């Protein structure tokens, strides 16, 4: 369990008599490896250390222990090898080894040091809700039980040792929870991963929690304009802390739960508050609208009979039959079972993390954030058909990526693929479906052919006049031998998704860099000649990638297939679209080298090391 477990051998207490270290060097020959104290010529420093440590037993000075450890240099420091050689010896006649009680102990029971690995196991298990006696029993049985245990140090010393570990590992609650909550929100702002969105102190204490993906999901699934949308459920839960916790829930309409075969229920924005009045819930709704204006158009909000929620969230008390059908509820009424099941999930996670005690404000933030992040990861795992969720069949062709293909992508490409399931809207899917249907219908339609159908062949001619045949003028064959190109023009590159290739700006339609989002050159007006920048900026680096495209509503959507993207021949531009540590693979063909001059070559060498 722990590299230092061998030091607790169950034989009592030792006194350290010192350590002796000898350095050895490796001389590697083909098939043979020599280790000697003589330093080879090609070895810059010692590579192997032999460490000998000596101990003498405190109660029996004639009993000694010696340990031999091998430490190998790993490039930065010396790390111990897997095995340790122990030697026990008597200076006189061998005899039994006995141990004495601890110096501060009131009992006469002999003291034996517990192995560090056992202590780590105890500390890990007492963090949950299990009482000390259960932890003691479980750790004891993990050591093969009383019948197979080999050493006293392999099991806990007693139940008191487990109780002490639980007491020392307890989390001490702060006396100023509001200060801790404010400090936590400021720390989140520094890291850029904000979950605490709003904090209100007066007239009543309230805090709104929401991740960026939760807010976008509420807009996508609860406020979309299609016939496929989700009800935003809101309900108050109790017995979490000295306050109320009101989570929202919604259905992720792009996925299915493998267990229920229905869209999975996810945790949405959450309100922590101290009063159950309409002003508090109005503050909650106003905060969501401030974070994303699209949440103003949430179609339906479902809750139980809480007057404050109905007034604060501007809800209808009843729904007539046509309204229920539009909400996807049919003739059945709305039930709050979804919100109640999420309450049980929150309380179960609370028991795993903190036990049965009441939580502080910051602890509730950590609790809800852990659930939110786990659900977001499960949504991303569904892209490769892993985890508890899966892509719904009608969206599989646009979102699903085989695991083997996903593994071969770069880090930036994987992030783009993951963003699909978090960003693409229901309206975008509807437009794609309608566009494919319209395109299929329009393929075989031609208005010109329809208008000219059944038209007589003699149209546009005088009556009785035969159609004249045009005589072809003889042309002499032209010889291109006397014409030469002033500047050699390389062929257009064949792009792929692996390497960046050179693409010349002359006679191209490239005007904007995908990395820095700046203009590569001015776009000529109609009738103007194109402008080509001077070397080395008269070419770009191109590759096939999945692009983010803005639609008419200003929303970003991912391209269905890899498309050509163009970058300045600068490493910084390529890293802006991928990763700060990303190093591209650039391919320069022989045809490109013939066109390039010294300015191009020096630039490529300084930027990409070519």
Protein Blocks (a to p, Z undefined) as FASTA:
>chain_A
ZZklmmmnonacaddebdcdddddddddehiacddfbdcfklmbdfbdcdddddddfklm
mbccddddddddehjaccddfbdcdddddfbdcddddddddfkbcbfbdcddddfklmmm
mmmmmmmmbdfklmmmmmmmmnopjklpcbfklpcfblmlmmmmmmmmpccddfblmlmm
mmmmmmmmmnopafblbdcfbfbdcdddddfklmmmmmmmmmccbfbdcdddddddehkb
gcdddddddddfkbccfklopacdddddddddfbdcfklmmmmmmmmmmmpmklmmgfbd
cddddfklmmmnopafbdcfklmmmnonmjadcdfklmmmmmmmmmmmmmmmnojadcdf
klmmmmmmmmmmmmmmmmmmmmnogajbdcdfklmmmmpccfklmmmpcfklmmmmmmmm
mmmcfklmmmmmmmmmmmmmmmmgcfklmmmgoiafkgoiaehiacddddddddddddfk
lpccfbdcdddddddfkbccdddfehpabfbdfklopafbdcddehiacdddddfklbcc
ddddddddddfkopacddfbdcdddddfbfklmmmmmcfkbccdddddfklmmmpcfklm
mmmmmmnoZZ
